[in-house]
Amino acid sequence: MSPSSENRVCRTFGIRLPLLMGAISPRPPLAAAVCRAGGLGCIEGISSPDKIRQQIRELRALTDAPFTVNFPLAFGDRSLVEGRVKVAIDEKVPAVLTSAGSPKVYTRMFQDAGIKVAHVVAGISHAEKAAEAGVDVLVAEPTESGGYRGANEIAMMVLVPAIARALPGVPLVAAGSVADRAGLVAVMALGAEGVQLGTRLMVTQEGRAFFPEYVEKMVLAADDTSTMSADGPTRPRVSKPEFAEKIVGDARKRAQMGQVAALIHDVPTIAEVVRELFDGGAAHARDVSAALERLRAGLAD
């Protein structure tokens, strides 16, 4: 199946479905599973340059589909970050996902090498700066997500439509708060053209090989009060100490997970997650549309 010509996220990355894997793991087999399902697999690029090169080559041995490498620009000193960037350029990766730093620093360098650039933003001012830097895709990271969110506390229901309205010329992906078909339909109704999944992909049959058992246990047991914002400049969302103590008997265990963990109660394959999102999402959207049409009819009464 070829990329959807009507979806700008699919066109930009050359993927079948507008699904990005969040920067949850450096393990190539997990990224390859997402690629095989039609999305954009991701290698978390926080290792040494040599290790990242090895991971890129291992992923290419598993799939010839497009993928991305994540670069949190604030992680490591300048020479280390530049070493990682050089590897991505040398290896001619299809795309990079940059975050936790200025998009102005490396965007043009990547694009001059033929690499697509998606940049994670947590507010409209971030999005505007990224658009000025010329990034190909914006990834909106709201306060509910498990990713690196900075100091902003902007919810998905505000962040996505605000960015979509302010910057309609740049394709927008919603990251966080989505684990099922209703979430996908909701963020696309808000103005996103794609979705990035993290927590949902961690708790899958494939994810079991790469994440500690306690992570799955805590996600499956989570409710709407089980997470908190961690301290520090990037402030990822993590499990609360009292929740960890209750579920796994150790308050020091910190699972990085979004609030959407409260909606996750099963351990499907990644292919099943994707099918539930897009096949089920289409049917769900039709149901919502039909309900709205019935309500619209009441306007004439």
N, C-alpha and C positions, 0 to 999 in steps of 0.2 A: 504494500500500500504506500502510495507516495504522499508527501506532505500536503496538508490542506492548503490550497491556493487562496482560500478566503481568510485564513487565520494568520495574522502577521507574526505571531510567535513561532508557528510551525514553519512559515516561509523563512524566517530569519535563521533558524537553527537547522532546517532540513529534517525535521522530525514529523512523525505521523500525527501525534497528539500533543497538545500544548500543556505538557506535564514536565515540570523540572523536579529533579531530585535535589533536596536541600543538602547542605554541606554537613552530612551526618557521619560520614565514614570515608577513610582513605582506601577501603578495600575494593579492588577492581571487580570481583565477582558480584557484589551488590549493585554496583553501577551498571554492569552488563545486564543484569536482570531487568533493570528499569529500561535500558535501551531496547532490549528484546520485546518489552511490552509496548513500545512505541513512544516512550518519553526520552528525556535527556538525562542520562546517568551522570553522576558527579563524583569526582575524586576530591576529597578534602585535602587541599594542598598546604598542609602545615608541617610537613616533614622536611628533611634536608633535600636540597636540589637533587642529589643522586637518588634518593629514595623516591621522589616524585617522578623522576625519569623512568625508574623501574616500574612504578605503578602505571604510568601511561602506556608503556610498552606491553605490560601484562594485560591491560584492558583491551588494547588493540588486538591482542591475540585471541581474545574472547568474543569480540564483535567488531564489525566494520561500520557500525552505526555511529552517528555523531554523539559526542559527549562533551562535558565541560569539566574544568578544573577550578576549584574555588581558591581564591587568594584573599584571605583577611589581611588587609594591608598593614594593620597595626600589630600584627603578630610577628615578632622578630625584629632584629635591627635592619637597617637599610640594606646592608650588604647581603644578608640572608634573603630578604624579600626580592632583591634584584636578581639573586641567583636563581630563585624559584621562577621568576618571570622569564629569565633567559632560557630555562629549560622548556617552558611552555612554547616559547617562540622557536627554539631549535627543533622541538618535536612536532611543530606545526599542528598543535591541538585545534580542534574546530572552534571551541568557544571557551571563555573564561567567565567566572562569576566573581566579581570583586565586591568587597565589603569592608567595613571597619576602617575606612580611610578615604582620602580624597580621590575621586574618579579622574581628576585632571592629570595625575602623575603618570599613569601607564596606559590610559585608554588609547591614545593615538599610536603608541608604540605597538600595542597588540593589533590594532586595526591595520596598520601599515604592513603587518606580517600576515594579513588575511584572516585574523582571528576575530570572531564576534565577541562583543563585550556586553554582559548583563551586570548591572550594579544594584546592590541592595540599598534601599532607602527607607528611613523611618519617619519621614516628614516631608512636607511640600518643599521646604527650602532645600533639603537634600536632593529631592527629585529635580528641582530646577537647576541646581549645580551640575548634577549628572547629565541632564539634557544639554546644558551648555558645553560640557566636555565631549559630547557627541556619542554617548553610549548607545548601543543598539536596542537594548531592552531595559526597562526599569522593573525591579522586583520590590514590591511594597511589603515591608515587614512591620506588622502592627504590634501593639503591646501584648496581645494574647499569645504571640508565637513563642516558640522555644529558641529562636535564633538570637543573634547579636543585635540588640534593638536600640542601643544608645540610651540617651536620657529622655526621649520622648515617650509619652504615654497615650498615643493616639490609637484608637480602636479601628479594627478593620472596616466597620460600617462607615467611618468617616474618612479614613486614609485612602482607601481605594477610589471612591468616587471623586474625592478632592483632587487627587493626582490625575485621574482620567480626564477631568474637566479642565484642569490647568494645562495639561500637556498631551493633547489628543494625538499629536504627531508621533509619539513614542509608544511602542507596544508595552503593555503593562501586565505583569504577572503578580498574582496575590499569593503571599507566603504566610502560612499560619492559619489556624482556625478551620481548616478543611480536612475532614476525614471520610466524608461520604458524599453521596450524590446531591443532597440538599445543600451542603456547603459549596460544592462546585457551581451549582445553579445560582446560588446567592451571590458569589463573588463575580460571576460573569454578568449578572444583572446589575451589579454595582459599577461595572465598567472594565473589569479585568478581561484579558483575552486568554489567560492561562493561569495555571496554579502551580505552586511549588509545595511539595510535601516533604515533611521531615519525620515527625513523630509517627504518623501512620505507616511510613515505610520501615521504620525501626521494628515495629511489632508486626512482623510477617514471618512466614516460614523461612524465607531466605535470610531475614535479619537475625534469626536465632543463632546463626553461625558467627556473627560478628559483634554482638552486643552482650554484655553480662546478663545472666539470668535475672538478676534483681531488677534490671531496667524493664523488662517485659512484665514482671510481676507488679511493679509499681504503676506502670501505665494501665494495665488491665484493672487495677484496683482503684484508680484515681477517680475523684469526683471534681466538682467545679471549684473546690477550695484547696486542692492538693498541691498547687504550685505557687511560686513566688519569684520575684525578680532578684537575681543575685547581685551582690555588690560589684563595683568595678566599672570601668568606662564602657564596656560593651553590654553589661547587664543581661546575660542570657536568663531565660526562665528555667527554673529548676524545681525539683520536689522539695517540699517543706521538711525541715528536720523532724518535726513531730509525726508527719505522715510516714517518713522513712522508718522511724522507730516503730511505728505501729505495724507496718506491712512487712518489713524485712529485719526488724530488730536491731537496726543500727542507724542512729540519727545522722551519722556522718556520710551515709550513702547519698549521693546527689545525682539523680537522674535528670539530664537536661531534656525537658519535654514541654510542649505547649499546653495551654489550657484545653486544647482539643482532646487531650488524653481522656477527659471525662466521657467522651463519646466512643471510645475504642473498647470493645468487649470481646474481640475475636482475634485469631491469628491466621489470616488468609495468606495465599501466595500474592506476590506483587501483581501477577497477571489478573488475579481476582479483584484486587483493589482497583486496578485500572478499568476493568470491565464494569464494576459497580459504579465507578465515577461517571464514565462517559456513556455507556449503554444505558445504565439506570438513570443517569442524569437527563438524557434526552426525554425519557418517558416522564420523569418528574417535572421537567419544564413544561411539557404538554399539559400535565395535570394542573399545574399552577396557572397556565394560560387559560385553560378552560374555566377554572374557578373565577379568574378575573373577568372573563367574558360574562359569566353569569351575574357577577356583581355589577358590571357595567350596564347590563340590561335593566337593573333596578333604577338607574338614573332617569330612565324614561317614565317610570311609574309616578 
